């Protein structure tokens, strides 16, 4: 399937791994930024991997809950 997508797409030589049709959203307001952060942080919760966003090991959710995560995170409010 990925090989056919790559061959049929003029932007690729052979294979296509990512979908080409994305829809960028300008993060121009704090409310939009917070909505997108909530979406990212709650994905593992919705997938039933963890009970709370700060429990996901590779998430910046810990930092937003006042704990220290694995990476250095610059909080956005």
PQR file with spaces between the fields and no chain letter, atoms N, CA, C, O and H, PARSE charges and radii, in Angstrom:
ATOM       1  N    UNK     1       0.810   -1.188    0.000 -0.4000 1.5000
ATOM       2  CA   UNK     1       0.000    0.000    0.000 -0.0000 2.0000
ATOM       3  C    UNK     1       0.861    1.263    0.000  0.5500 1.7000
ATOM       4  O    UNK     1       0.592    2.202   -0.749 -0.5500 1.4000
ATOM       5  N    UNK     2       1.901    1.282    0.848 -0.4000 1.5000
ATOM       6  CA   UNK     2       2.746    2.472    0.922 -0.0000 2.0000
ATOM       7  C    UNK     2       3.548    2.644   -0.365  0.5500 1.7000
ATOM       8  O    UNK     2       3.826    3.768   -0.785 -0.5500 1.4000
ATOM       9  H    UNK     2       2.119    0.519    1.457  0.4000 1.0000
ATOM      10  N    UNK     3       3.921    1.512   -0.995 -0.4000 1.5000
ATOM      11  CA   UNK     3       4.678    1.621   -2.231 -0.0000 2.0000
ATOM      12  C    UNK     3       3.801    2.212   -3.332  0.5500 1.7000
ATOM      13  O    UNK     3       4.255    3.064   -4.095 -0.5500 1.4000
ATOM      14  H    UNK     3       3.696    0.600   -0.653  0.4000 1.0000
ATOM      15  N    UNK     4       2.552    1.764   -3.418 -0.4000 1.5000
ATOM      16  CA   UNK     4       1.635    2.308   -4.422 -0.0000 2.0000
ATOM      17  C    UNK     4       1.394    3.797   -4.194  0.5500 1.7000
ATOM      18  O    UNK     4       1.355    4.574   -5.149 -0.5500 1.4000
ATOM      19  H    UNK     4       2.184    1.071   -2.798  0.4000 1.0000
ATOM      20  N    UNK     5       1.234    4.194   -2.942 -0.4000 1.5000
ATOM      21  CA   UNK     5       1.025    5.608   -2.625 -0.0000 2.0000
ATOM      22  C    UNK     5       2.237    6.423   -3.031  0.5500 1.7000
ATOM      23  O    UNK     5       2.090    7.536   -3.536 -0.5500 1.4000
ATOM      24  H    UNK     5       1.265    3.563   -2.167  0.4000 1.0000
ATOM      25  N    UNK     6       3.439    5.889   -2.820 -0.4000 1.5000
ATOM      26  CA   UNK     6       4.657    6.599   -3.192 -0.0000 2.0000
ATOM      27  C    UNK     6       4.821    6.733   -4.684  0.5500 1.7000
ATOM      28  O    UNK     6       5.211    7.791   -5.177 -0.5500 1.4000
ATOM      29  H    UNK     6       3.559    4.985   -2.410  0.4000 1.0000
ATOM      30  N    UNK     7       4.528    5.679   -5.402 -0.4000 1.5000
ATOM      31  CA   UNK     7       4.666    5.694   -6.864 -0.0000 2.0000
ATOM      32  C    UNK     7       3.655    6.646   -7.489  0.5500 1.7000
ATOM      33  O    UNK     7       3.964    7.333   -8.462 -0.5500 1.4000
ATOM      34  H    UNK     7       4.210    4.819   -5.001  0.4000 1.0000
ATOM      35  N    UNK     8       2.447    6.687   -6.932 -0.4000 1.5000
ATOM      36  CA   UNK     8       1.382    7.516   -7.494 -0.0000 2.0000
ATOM      37  C    UNK     8       1.466    8.980   -7.078  0.5500 1.7000
ATOM      38  O    UNK     8       0.677    9.799   -7.549 -0.5500 1.4000
ATOM      39  H    UNK     8       2.195    6.129   -6.141  0.4000 1.0000
ATOM      40  N    UNK     9       2.400    9.319   -6.212 -0.4000 1.5000
ATOM      41  CA   UNK     9       2.534   10.688   -5.734 -0.0000 2.0000
ATOM      42  C    UNK     9       3.809   11.283   -6.323  0.5500 1.7000
ATOM      43  O    UNK     9       4.899   10.754   -6.108 -0.5500 1.4000
ATOM      44  H    UNK     9       3.041    8.654   -5.830  0.4000 1.0000
ATOM      45  N    UNK    10       3.677   12.367   -7.056 -0.4000 1.5000
ATOM      46  CA   UNK    10       4.818   13.001   -7.712 -0.0000 2.0000
ATOM      47  C    UNK    10       5.843   13.590   -6.752  0.5500 1.7000
ATOM      48  O    UNK    10       6.964   13.890   -7.162 -0.5500 1.4000
ATOM      49  H    UNK    10       2.791   12.797   -7.231  0.4000 1.0000
ATOM      50  N    UNK    11       5.482   13.762   -5.475 -0.4000 1.5000
ATOM      51  CA   UNK    11       6.408   14.309   -4.488 -0.0000 2.0000
ATOM      52  C    UNK    11       7.402   13.266   -3.984  0.5500 1.7000
ATOM      53  O    UNK    11       8.385   13.617   -3.331 -0.5500 1.4000
ATOM      54  H    UNK    11       4.571   13.518   -5.141  0.4000 1.0000
ATOM      55  N    UNK    12       7.160   11.999   -4.278 -0.4000 1.5000
ATOM      56  CA   UNK    12       7.988   10.913   -3.774 -0.0000 2.0000
ATOM      57  C    UNK    12       8.625   10.149   -4.927  0.5500 1.7000
ATOM      58  O    UNK    12       8.112   10.143   -6.046 -0.5500 1.4000
ATOM      59  H    UNK    12       6.361   11.714   -4.808  0.4000 1.0000
ATOM      60  N    UNK    13       9.746    9.510   -4.636 -0.4000 1.5000
ATOM      61  CA   UNK    13      10.409    8.708   -5.657 -0.0000 2.0000
ATOM      62  C    UNK    13       9.848    7.289   -5.684  0.5500 1.7000
ATOM      63  O    UNK    13       9.466    6.794   -6.744 -0.5500 1.4000
ATOM      64  H    UNK    13      10.162    9.516   -3.727  0.4000 1.0000
ATOM      65  N    UNK    14       9.797    6.632   -4.521 -0.4000 1.5000
ATOM      66  CA   UNK    14       9.331    5.254   -4.468 -0.0000 2.0000
ATOM      67  C    UNK    14       8.250    5.012   -3.408  0.5500 1.7000
ATOM      68  O    UNK    14       7.168    4.507   -3.708 -0.5500 1.4000
ATOM      69  H    UNK    14      10.107    7.035   -3.660  0.4000 1.0000
ATOM      70  N    UNK    15       8.566    5.382   -2.171 -0.4000 1.5000
ATOM      71  CA   UNK    15       7.705    5.051   -1.044 -0.0000 2.0000
ATOM      72  C    UNK    15       7.141    6.298   -0.393  0.5500 1.7000
ATOM      73  O    UNK    15       7.745    7.370   -0.444 -0.5500 1.4000
ATOM      74  H    UNK    15       9.445    5.792   -1.927  0.4000 1.0000
ATOM      75  N    UNK    16       5.974    6.146    0.221 -0.4000 1.5000
ATOM      76  CA   UNK    16       5.373    7.241    0.982 -0.0000 2.0000
ATOM      77  C    UNK    16       5.057    6.710    2.369  0.5500 1.7000
ATOM      78  O    UNK    16       4.311    5.742    2.518 -0.5500 1.4000
ATOM      79  H    UNK    16       5.484    5.275    0.262  0.4000 1.0000
ATOM      80  N    UNK    17       5.626    7.346    3.380 -0.4000 1.5000
ATOM      81  CA   UNK    17       5.393    6.901    4.747 -0.0000 2.0000
ATOM      82  C    UNK    17       4.313    7.731    5.428  0.5500 1.7000
ATOM      83  O    UNK    17       3.423    7.175    6.070 -0.5500 1.4000
ATOM      84  H    UNK    17       6.233    8.132    3.259  0.4000 1.0000
ATOM      85  N    UNK    18       4.379    9.067    5.295 -0.4000 1.5000
ATOM      86  CA   UNK    18       3.409    9.970    5.910 -0.0000 2.0000
ATOM      87  C    UNK    18       2.353   10.360    4.904  0.5500 1.7000
ATOM      88  O    UNK    18       2.615   10.382    3.701 -0.5500 1.4000
ATOM      89  H    UNK    18       5.103    9.519    4.773  0.4000 1.0000
ATOM      90  N    UNK    19       1.151   10.672    5.385 -0.4000 1.5000
ATOM      91  CA   UNK    19       0.115   11.193    4.519 -0.0000 2.0000
ATOM      92  C    UNK    19       0.482   12.610    4.089  0.5500 1.7000
ATOM      93  O    UNK    19       1.041   13.375    4.875 -0.5500 1.4000
ATOM      94  H    UNK    19       0.938   10.654    6.362  0.4000 1.0000
ATOM      95  N    UNK    20       0.172   12.956    2.860 -0.4000 1.5000
ATOM      96  CA   UNK    20       0.502   14.280    2.336 -0.0000 2.0000
ATOM      97  C    UNK    20      -0.533   15.347    2.705  0.5500 1.7000
ATOM      98  O    UNK    20      -0.209   16.534    2.750 -0.5500 1.4000
ATOM      99  H    UNK    20      -0.283   12.335    2.222  0.4000 1.0000
ATOM     100  N    UNK    21      -1.746   14.940    2.963 -0.4000 1.5000
ATOM     101  CA   UNK    21      -2.822   15.918    3.169 -0.0000 2.0000
ATOM     102  C    UNK    21      -2.936   16.306    4.636  0.5500 1.7000
ATOM     103  O    UNK    21      -3.690   15.689    5.389 -0.5500 1.4000
ATOM     104  H    UNK    21      -2.009   13.976    2.927  0.4000 1.0000
ATOM     105  N    UNK    22      -2.198   17.316    5.036 -0.4000 1.5000
ATOM     106  CA   UNK    22      -2.331   17.829    6.396 -0.0000 2.0000
ATOM     107  C    UNK    22      -3.069   19.160    6.367  0.5500 1.7000
ATOM     108  O    UNK    22      -3.166   19.799    5.319 -0.5500 1.4000
ATOM     109  H    UNK    22      -1.587   17.817    4.424  0.4000 1.0000
ATOM     110  N    UNK    23      -3.571   19.563    7.482 -0.4000 1.5000
ATOM     111  CA   UNK    23      -4.327   20.814    7.580 -0.0000 2.0000
ATOM     112  C    UNK    23      -3.751   21.639    8.725  0.5500 1.7000
ATOM     113  O    UNK    23      -4.199   21.503    9.863 -0.5500 1.4000
ATOM     114  H    UNK    23      -3.492   19.044    8.333  0.4000 1.0000
ATOM     115  N    UNK    24      -2.777   22.483    8.450 -0.4000 1.5000
ATOM     116  CA   UNK    24      -2.153   23.264    9.517 -0.0000 2.0000
ATOM     117  C    UNK    24      -3.147   24.215   10.181  0.5500 1.7000
ATOM     118  O    UNK    24      -4.019   24.794    9.532 -0.5500 1.4000
ATOM     119  H    UNK    24      -2.413   22.594    7.525  0.4000 1.0000
ATOM     120  N    UNK    25      -2.985   24.352   11.477 -0.4000 1.5000
ATOM     121  CA   UNK    25      -3.840   25.241   12.255 -0.0000 2.0000
ATOM     122  C    UNK    25      -2.944   26.272   12.930  0.5500 1.7000
ATOM     123  O    UNK    25      -1.986   25.921   13.620 -0.5500 1.4000
ATOM     124  H    UNK    25      -2.277   23.882   12.003  0.4000 1.0000
ATOM     125  N    UNK    26      -3.260   27.534   12.727 -0.4000 1.5000
ATOM     126  CA   UNK    26      -2.481   28.596   13.354 -0.0000 2.0000
ATOM     127  C    UNK    26      -2.812   28.656   14.846  0.5500 1.7000
ATOM     128  O    UNK    26      -3.976   28.756   15.236 -0.5500 1.4000
ATOM     129  H    UNK    26      -4.037   27.820   12.167  0.4000 1.0000
ATOM     130  N    UNK    27      -1.786   28.593   15.654 -0.4000 1.5000
ATOM     131  CA   UNK    27      -1.967   28.653   17.104 -0.0000 2.0000
ATOM     132  C    UNK    27      -1.862   30.106   17.556  0.5500 1.7000
ATOM     133  O    UNK    27      -0.882   30.508   18.184 -0.5500 1.4000
ATOM     134  H    UNK    27      -0.841   28.512   15.337  0.4000 1.0000
ATOM     135  N    UNK    28      -2.876   30.873   17.229 -0.4000 1.5000
ATOM     136  CA   UNK    28      -2.814   32.316   17.418 -0.0000 2.0000
ATOM     137  C    UNK    28      -3.428   32.794   18.736  0.5500 1.7000
ATOM     138  O    UNK    28      -3.210   33.936   19.139 -0.5500 1.4000
ATOM     139  H    UNK    28      -3.672   30.546   16.719  0.4000 1.0000
ATOM     140  N    UNK    29      -4.183   31.942   19.400 -0.4000 1.5000
ATOM     141  CA   UNK    29      -4.834   32.344   20.646 -0.0000 2.0000
ATOM     142  C    UNK    29      -4.496   31.341   21.746  0.5500 1.7000
ATOM     143  O    UNK    29      -4.353   30.150   21.472 -0.5500 1.4000
ATOM     144  H    UNK    29      -4.360   31.014   19.073  0.4000 1.0000
ATOM     145  N    UNK    30      -4.366   31.807   22.980 -0.4000 1.5000
ATOM     146  CA   UNK    30      -4.089   30.875   24.083 -0.0000 2.0000
ATOM     147  C    UNK    30      -5.122   29.752   24.189  0.5500 1.7000
ATOM     148  O    UNK    30      -4.777   28.628   24.554 -0.5500 1.4000
ATOM     149  H    UNK    30      -4.482   32.775   23.202  0.4000 1.0000
ATOM     150  N    UNK    31      -6.374   30.044   23.875 -0.4000 1.5000
ATOM     151  CA   UNK    31      -7.416   29.015   23.966 -0.0000 2.0000
ATOM     152  C    UNK    31      -7.161   27.887   22.965  0.5500 1.7000
ATOM     153  O    UNK    31      -7.415   26.722   23.273 -0.5500 1.4000
ATOM     154  H    UNK    31      -6.654   30.957   23.579  0.4000 1.0000
ATOM     155  N    UNK    32      -6.667   28.214   21.781 -0.4000 1.5000
ATOM     156  CA   UNK    32      -6.359   27.194   20.770 -0.0000 2.0000
ATOM     157  C    UNK    32      -5.145   26.382   21.202  0.5500 1.7000
ATOM     158  O    UNK    32      -5.125   25.160   21.056 -0.5500 1.4000
ATOM     159  H    UNK    32      -6.460   29.160   21.530  0.4000 1.0000
ATOM     160  N    UNK    33      -4.144   27.057   21.729 -0.4000 1.5000
ATOM     161  CA   UNK    33      -2.939   26.368   22.206 -0.0000 2.0000
ATOM     162  C    UNK    33      -3.307   25.399   23.322  0.5500 1.7000
ATOM     163  O    UNK    33      -2.863   24.251   23.317 -0.5500 1.4000
ATOM     164  H    UNK    33      -4.160   28.049   21.847  0.4000 1.0000
ATOM     165  N    UNK    34      -4.114   25.851   24.279 -0.4000 1.5000
ATOM     166  CA   UNK    34      -4.527   24.985   25.383 -0.0000 2.0000
ATOM     167  C    UNK    34      -5.364   23.805   24.904  0.5500 1.7000
ATOM     168  O    UNK    34      -5.236   22.699   25.429 -0.5500 1.4000
ATOM     169  H    UNK    34      -4.475   26.783   24.283  0.4000 1.0000
ATOM     170  N    UNK    35      -6.219   24.035   23.910 -0.4000 1.5000
ATOM     171  CA   UNK    35      -7.024   22.950   23.354 -0.0000 2.0000
ATOM     172  C    UNK    35      -6.130   21.883   22.740  0.5500 1.7000
ATOM     173  O    UNK    35      -6.360   20.693   22.952 -0.5500 1.4000
ATOM     174  H    UNK    35      -6.322   24.934   23.484  0.4000 1.0000
ATOM     175  N    UNK    36      -5.114   22.286   21.982 -0.4000 1.5000
ATOM     176  CA   UNK    36      -4.207   21.335   21.333 -0.0000 2.0000
ATOM     177  C    UNK    36      -3.334   20.615   22.359  0.5500 1.7000
ATOM     178  O    UNK    36      -3.069   19.422   22.215 -0.5500 1.4000
ATOM     179  H    UNK    36      -4.927   23.253   21.810  0.4000 1.0000
ATOM     180  N    UNK    37      -2.887   21.329   23.390 -0.4000 1.5000
ATOM     181  CA   UNK    37      -2.121   20.682   24.456 -0.0000 2.0000
ATOM     182  C    UNK    37      -2.966   19.637   25.191  0.5500 1.7000
ATOM     183  O    UNK    37      -2.490   18.538   25.479 -0.5500 1.4000
ATOM     184  H    UNK    37      -3.103   22.299   23.507  0.4000 1.0000
ATOM     185  N    UNK    38      -4.213   19.982   25.491 -0.4000 1.5000
ATOM     186  CA   UNK    38      -5.102   19.012   26.128 -0.0000 2.0000
ATOM     187  C    UNK    38      -5.297   17.783   25.249  0.5500 1.7000
ATOM     188  O    UNK    38      -5.288   16.652   25.735 -0.5500 1.4000
ATOM     189  H    UNK    38      -4.599   20.874   25.257  0.4000 1.0000
ATOM     190  N    UNK    39      -5.471   18.015   23.958 -0.4000 1.5000
ATOM     191  CA   UNK    39      -5.635   16.902   23.018 -0.0000 2.0000
ATOM     192  C    UNK    39      -4.420   15.976   23.061  0.5500 1.7000
ATOM     193  O    UNK    39      -4.568   14.756   23.139 -0.5500 1.4000
ATOM     194  H    UNK    39      -5.478   18.933   23.563  0.4000 1.0000
ATOM     195  N    UNK    40      -3.218   16.557   23.009 -0.4000 1.5000
ATOM     196  CA   UNK    40      -1.990   15.753   23.050 -0.0000 2.0000
ATOM     197  C    UNK    40      -1.844   15.017   24.377  0.5500 1.7000
ATOM     198  O    UNK    40      -1.497   13.836   24.406 -0.5500 1.4000
ATOM     199  H    UNK    40      -3.097   17.547   22.946  0.4000 1.0000
ATOM     200  N    UNK    41      -2.108   15.713   25.460 -0.4000 1.5000
ATOM     201  CA   UNK    41      -1.911   15.116   26.778 -0.0000 2.0000
ATOM     202  C    UNK    41      -2.943   14.029   27.085  0.5500 1.7000
ATOM     203  O    UNK    41      -2.639   13.075   27.802 -0.5500 1.4000
ATOM     204  H    UNK    41      -2.391   16.672   25.437  0.4000 1.0000
ATOM     205  N    UNK    42      -4.150   14.161   26.554 -0.4000 1.5000
ATOM     206  CA   UNK    42      -5.199   13.189   26.863 -0.0000 2.0000
ATOM     207  C    UNK    42      -5.276   12.028   25.864  0.5500 1.7000
ATOM     208  O    UNK    42      -6.085   11.120   26.059 -0.5500 1.4000
ATOM     209  H    UNK    42      -4.397   14.935   25.972  0.4000 1.0000
ATOM     210  N    UNK    43      -4.465   12.027   24.808 -0.4000 1.5000
ATOM     211  CA   UNK    43      -4.459   10.897   23.872 -0.0000 2.0000
ATOM     212  C    UNK    43      -4.158    9.577   24.565  0.5500 1.7000
ATOM     213  O    UNK    43      -4.894    8.616   24.339 -0.5500 1.4000
ATOM     214  H    UNK    43      -3.808   12.764   24.650  0.4000 1.0000
ATOM     215  N    UNK    44      -3.116    9.466   25.400 -0.4000 1.5000
ATOM     216  CA   UNK    44      -2.862    8.185   26.071 -0.0000 2.0000
ATOM     217  C    UNK    44      -3.971    7.788   27.051  0.5500 1.7000
ATOM     218  O    UNK    44      -4.185    6.602   27.304 -0.5500 1.4000
ATOM     219  H    UNK    44      -2.519   10.247   25.583  0.4000 1.0000
ATOM     220  N    UNK    45      -4.671    8.780   27.598 -0.4000 1.5000
ATOM     221  CA   UNK    45      -5.788    8.499   28.499 -0.0000 2.0000
ATOM     222  C    UNK    45      -6.960    7.928   27.690  0.5500 1.7000
ATOM     223  O    UNK    45      -7.564    6.930   28.083 -0.5500 1.4000
ATOM     224  H    UNK    45      -4.497    9.743   27.392  0.4000 1.0000
ATOM     225  N    UNK    46      -7.270    8.561   26.575 -0.4000 1.5000
ATOM     226  CA   UNK    46      -8.361    8.089   25.715 -0.0000 2.0000
ATOM     227  C    UNK    46      -8.090    6.690   25.176  0.5500 1.7000
ATOM     228  O    UNK    46      -9.021    5.914   24.965 -0.5500 1.4000
ATOM     229  H    UNK    46      -6.779    9.371   26.255  0.4000 1.0000
ATOM     230  N    UNK    47      -6.818    6.366   24.953 -0.4000 1.5000
ATOM     231  CA   UNK    47      -6.436    5.044   24.445 -0.0000 2.0000
ATOM     232  C    UNK    47      -6.347    4.010   25.576  0.5500 1.7000
ATOM     233  O    UNK    47      -6.013    2.850   25.335 -0.5500 1.4000
ATOM     234  H    UNK    47      -6.062    6.997   25.125  0.4000 1.0000
ATOM     235  N    UNK    48      -6.645    4.432   26.797 -0.4000 1.5000
ATOM     236  CA   UNK    48      -6.612    3.567   27.989 -0.0000 2.0000
ATOM     237  C    UNK    48      -5.224    3.023   28.309  0.5500 1.7000
ATOM     238  O    UNK    48      -5.092    1.935   28.869 -0.5500 1.4000
ATOM     239  H    UNK    48      -6.917    5.374   26.993  0.4000 1.0000
ATOM     240  N    UNK    49      -4.184    3.788   27.948 -0.4000 1.5000
ATOM     241  CA   UNK    49      -2.826    3.401   28.324 -0.0000 2.0000
ATOM     242  C    UNK    49      -2.505    3.820   29.753  0.5500 1.7000
ATOM     243  O    UNK    49      -1.783    3.128   30.472 -0.5500 1.4000
ATOM     244  H    UNK    49      -4.292    4.672   27.493  0.4000 1.0000
ATOM     245  N    UNK    50      -3.048    4.955   30.148 -0.4000 1.5000
ATOM     246  CA   UNK    50      -2.837    5.482   31.501 -0.0000 2.0000
ATOM     247  C    UNK    50      -4.154    6.063   32.007  0.5500 1.7000
ATOM     248  O    UNK    50      -5.089    6.282   31.236 -0.5500 1.4000
ATOM     249  H    UNK    50      -3.633    5.517   29.564  0.4000 1.0000
ATOM     250  N    UNK    51      -4.211    6.307   33.313 -0.4000 1.5000
ATOM     251  CA   UNK    51      -5.428    6.878   33.896 -0.0000 2.0000
ATOM     252  C    UNK    51      -5.433    8.398   33.903  0.5500 1.7000
ATOM     253  O    UNK    51      -6.491    9.024   33.972 -0.5500 1.4000
ATOM     254  H    UNK    51      -3.452    6.129   33.939  0.4000 1.0000
ATOM     255  N    UNK    52      -4.239    8.990   33.830 -0.4000 1.5000
ATOM     256  CA   UNK    52      -4.121   10.439   33.907 -0.0000 2.0000
ATOM     257  C    UNK    52      -2.963   10.888   33.005  0.5500 1.7000
ATOM     258  O    UNK    52      -1.980   10.159   32.879 -0.5500 1.4000
ATOM     259  H    UNK    52      -3.379    8.481   33.774  0.4000 1.0000
ATOM     260  N    UNK    53      -3.051   12.057   32.381 -0.4000 1.5000
ATOM     261  CA   UNK    53      -2.017   12.506   31.447 -0.0000 2.0000
ATOM     262  C    UNK    53      -0.606   12.527   32.025  0.5500 1.7000
ATOM     263  O    UNK    53       0.356   12.244   31.311 -0.5500 1.4000
ATOM     264  H    UNK    53      -3.851   12.650   32.484  0.4000 1.0000
ATOM     265  N    UNK    54      -0.469   12.861   33.311 -0.4000 1.5000
ATOM     266  CA   UNK    54       0.870   12.948   33.890 -0.0000 2.0000
ATOM     267  C    UNK    54       1.502   11.576   34.119  0.5500 1.7000
ATOM     268  O    UNK    54       2.681   11.493   34.463 -0.5500 1.4000
ATOM     269  H    UNK    54      -1.251   13.091   33.891  0.4000 1.0000
ATOM     270  N    UNK    55       0.750   10.516   33.937 -0.4000 1.5000
ATOM     271  CA   UNK    55       1.294    9.169   34.093 -0.0000 2.0000
ATOM     272  C    UNK    55       1.983    8.652   32.824  0.5500 1.7000
ATOM     273  O    UNK    55       2.713    7.662   32.880 -0.5500 1.4000
ATOM     274  H    UNK    55      -0.208   10.582   33.658  0.4000 1.0000
ATOM     275  N    UNK    56       1.761    9.299   31.702 -0.4000 1.5000
ATOM     276  CA   UNK    56       2.398    8.878   30.449 -0.0000 2.0000
ATOM     277  C    UNK    56       3.858    9.325   30.480  0.5500 1.7000
ATOM     278  O    UNK    56       4.153   10.515   30.599 -0.5500 1.4000
ATOM     279  H    UNK    56       1.168   10.103   31.656  0.4000 1.0000
ATOM     280  N    UNK    57       4.760    8.362   30.372 -0.4000 1.5000
ATOM     281  CA   UNK    57       6.187    8.607   30.581 -0.0000 2.0000
ATOM     282  C    UNK    57       6.758    9.655   29.628  0.5500 1.7000
ATOM     283  O    UNK    57       7.579   10.470   30.047 -0.5500 1.4000
ATOM     284  H    UNK    57       4.521    7.396   30.275  0.4000 1.0000
ATOM     285  N    UNK    58       6.351    9.657   28.373 -0.4000 1.5000
ATOM     286  CA   UNK    58       6.964   10.511   27.359 -0.0000 2.0000
ATOM     287  C    UNK    58       6.141   11.765   27.060  0.5500 1.7000
ATOM     288  O    UNK    58       6.243   12.332   25.972 -0.5500 1.4000
ATOM     289  H    UNK    58       5.684    8.994   28.032  0.4000 1.0000
ATOM     290  N    UNK    59       5.345   12.188   28.003 -0.4000 1.5000
ATOM     291  CA   UNK    59       4.475   13.337   27.783 -0.0000 2.0000
ATOM     292  C    UNK    59       4.960   14.554   28.559  0.5500 1.7000
ATOM     293  O    UNK    59       5.579   14.427   29.616 -0.5500 1.4000
ATOM     294  H    UNK    59       5.262   11.727   28.887  0.4000 1.0000
ATOM     295  N    UNK    60       4.673   15.723   28.024 -0.4000 1.5000
ATOM     296  CA   UNK    60       4.933   16.950   28.779 -0.0000 2.0000
ATOM     297  C    UNK    60       3.821   17.196   29.791  0.5500 1.7000
ATOM     298  O    UNK    60       3.863   18.176   30.535 -0.5500 1.4000
ATOM     299  H    UNK    60       4.171   15.826   27.165  0.4000 1.0000
ATOM     300  N    UNK    61       2.832   16.315   29.823 -0.4000 1.5000
ATOM     301  CA   UNK    61       1.742   16.443   30.778 -0.0000 2.0000
ATOM     302  C    UNK    61       2.224   16.518   32.207  0.5500 1.7000
ATOM     303  O    UNK    61       1.649   17.240   33.021 -0.5500 1.4000
ATOM     304  H    UNK    61       2.798   15.518   29.219  0.4000 1.0000
ATOM     305  N    UNK    62       3.283   15.775   32.524 -0.4000 1.5000
ATOM     306  CA   UNK    62       3.838   15.830   33.882 -0.0000 2.0000
ATOM     307  C    UNK    62       4.224   17.252   34.242  0.5500 1.7000
ATOM     308  O    UNK    62       3.915   17.726   35.335 -0.5500 1.4000
ATOM     309  H    UNK    62       3.750   15.188   31.863  0.4000 1.0000
ATOM     310  N    UNK    63       4.894   17.928   33.333 -0.4000 1.5000
ATOM     311  CA   UNK    63       5.350   19.289   33.586 -0.0000 2.0000
ATOM     312  C    UNK    63       4.176   20.241   33.812  0.5500 1.7000
ATOM     313  O    UNK    63       4.266   21.164   34.622 -0.5500 1.4000
ATOM     314  H    UNK    63       5.145   17.542   32.446  0.4000 1.0000
ATOM     315  N    UNK    64       3.080   20.012   33.096 -0.4000 1.5000
ATOM     316  CA   UNK    64       1.903   20.861   33.257 -0.0000 2.0000
ATOM     317  C    UNK    64       1.150   20.558   34.540  0.5500 1.7000
ATOM     318  O    UNK    64       0.307   21.348   34.965 -0.5500 1.4000
ATOM     319  H    UNK    64       3.007   19.263   32.438  0.4000 1.0000
ATOM     320  N    UNK    65       1.446   19.411   35.168 -0.4000 1.5000
ATOM     321  CA   UNK    65       0.848   19.069   36.453 -0.0000 2.0000
ATOM     322  C    UNK    65       1.801   19.333   37.603  0.5500 1.7000
ATOM     323  O    UNK    65       1.565   18.875   38.721 -0.5500 1.4000
ATOM     324  H    UNK    65       2.131   18.769   34.823  0.4000 1.0000
ATOM     325  N    UNK    66       2.887   20.073   37.342 -0.4000 1.5000
ATOM     326  CA   UNK    66       3.805   20.474   38.401 -0.0000 2.0000
ATOM     327  C    UNK    66       4.860   19.449   38.752  0.5500 1.7000
ATOM     328  O    UNK    66       5.553   19.589   39.760 -0.5500 1.4000
ATOM     329  H    UNK    66       3.080   20.445   36.434  0.4000 1.0000
ATOM     330  N    UNK    67       4.992   18.408   37.922 -0.4000 1.5000
ATOM     331  CA   UNK    67       6.017   17.397   38.152 -0.0000 2.0000
ATOM     332  C    UNK    67       7.100   17.539   37.104  0.5500 1.7000
ATOM     333  O    UNK    67       6.926   18.287   36.142 -0.5500 1.4000
ATOM     334  H    UNK    67       4.429   18.294   37.103  0.4000 1.0000
ATOM     335  N    UNK    68       8.210   16.842   37.262 -0.4000 1.5000
ATOM     336  CA   UNK    68       9.315   16.910   36.313 -0.0000 2.0000
ATOM     337  C    UNK    68       9.245   15.722   35.364  0.5500 1.7000
ATOM     338  O    UNK    68       9.263   14.570   35.796 -0.5500 1.4000
ATOM     339  H    UNK    68       8.351   16.234   38.044  0.4000 1.0000
ATOM     340  N    UNK    69       9.165   16.010   34.067 -0.4000 1.5000
ATOM     341  CA   UNK    69       9.155   14.968   33.054 -0.0000 2.0000
ATOM     342  C    UNK    69      10.566   14.598   32.626  0.5500 1.7000
ATOM     343  O    UNK    69      11.538   15.064   33.220 -0.5500 1.4000
ATOM     344  H    UNK    69       9.150   16.947   33.716  0.4000 1.0000
ATOM     345  N    UNK    70      10.683   13.767   31.603 -0.4000 1.5000
ATOM     346  CA   UNK    70      11.974   13.303   31.123 -0.0000 2.0000
ATOM     347  C    UNK    70      12.768   14.367   30.369  0.5500 1.7000
ATOM     348  O    UNK    70      13.998   14.379   30.409 -0.5500 1.4000
ATOM     349  H    UNK    70       9.893   13.389   31.120  0.4000 1.0000
ATOM     350  N    UNK    71      12.066   15.246   29.695 -0.4000 1.5000
ATOM     351  CA   UNK    71      12.697   16.274   28.859 -0.0000 2.0000
ATOM     352  C    UNK    71      12.509   17.652   29.464  0.5500 1.7000
ATOM     353  O    UNK    71      11.628   17.862   30.298 -0.5500 1.4000
ATOM     354  H    UNK    71      11.067   15.237   29.663  0.4000 1.0000
ATOM     355  N    UNK    72      13.336   18.580   29.041 -0.4000 1.5000
ATOM     356  CA   UNK    72      13.174   19.971   29.450 -0.0000 2.0000
ATOM     357  C    UNK    72      12.000   20.540   28.635  0.5500 1.7000
ATOM     358  O    UNK    72      12.007   20.487   27.405 -0.5500 1.4000
ATOM     359  H    UNK    72      14.052   18.409   28.364  0.4000 1.0000
ATOM     360  N    UNK    73      11.020   21.070   29.317 -0.4000 1.5000
ATOM     361  CA   UNK    73       9.824   21.581   28.659 -0.0000 2.0000
ATOM     362  C    UNK    73       9.645   23.048   29.006  0.5500 1.7000
ATOM     363  O    UNK    73       9.723   23.436   30.172 -0.5500 1.4000
ATOM     364  H    UNK    73      11.014   21.114   30.316  0.4000 1.0000
ATOM     365  N    UNK    74       9.408   23.852   27.996 -0.4000 1.5000
ATOM     366  CA   UNK    74       9.061   25.248   28.217 -0.0000 2.0000
ATOM     367  C    UNK    74       7.551   25.343   28.191  0.5500 1.7000
ATOM     368  O    UNK    74       6.929   25.160   27.145 -0.5500 1.4000
ATOM     369  H    UNK    74       9.345   23.537   27.049  0.4000 1.0000
ATOM     370  N    UNK    75       6.962   25.628   29.335 -0.4000 1.5000
ATOM     371  CA   UNK    75       5.506   25.639   29.443 -0.0000 2.0000
ATOM     372  C    UNK    75       4.900   26.778   28.638  0.5500 1.7000
ATOM     373  O    UNK    75       5.440   27.884   28.594 -0.5500 1.4000
ATOM     374  H    UNK    75       7.467   25.777   30.185  0.4000 1.0000
ATOM     375  N    UNK    76       3.775   26.490   28.004 -0.4000 1.5000
ATOM     376  CA   UNK    76       3.039   27.461   27.212 -0.0000 2.0000
ATOM     377  C    UNK    76       1.676   27.635   27.863  0.5500 1.7000
ATOM     378  O    UNK    76       0.967   26.656   28.097 -0.5500 1.4000
ATOM     379  H    UNK    76       3.337   25.592   28.040  0.4000 1.0000
ATOM     380  N    UNK    77       1.306   28.878   28.156 -0.4000 1.5000
ATOM     381  CA   UNK    77      -0.008   29.127   28.768 -0.0000 2.0000
ATOM     382  C    UNK    77      -0.802   30.067   27.931  0.5500 1.7000
ATOM     383  O    UNK    77      -1.935   30.399   28.280 -0.5500 1.4000
ATOM     384  H    UNK    77       1.882   29.673   27.966  0.4000 1.0000
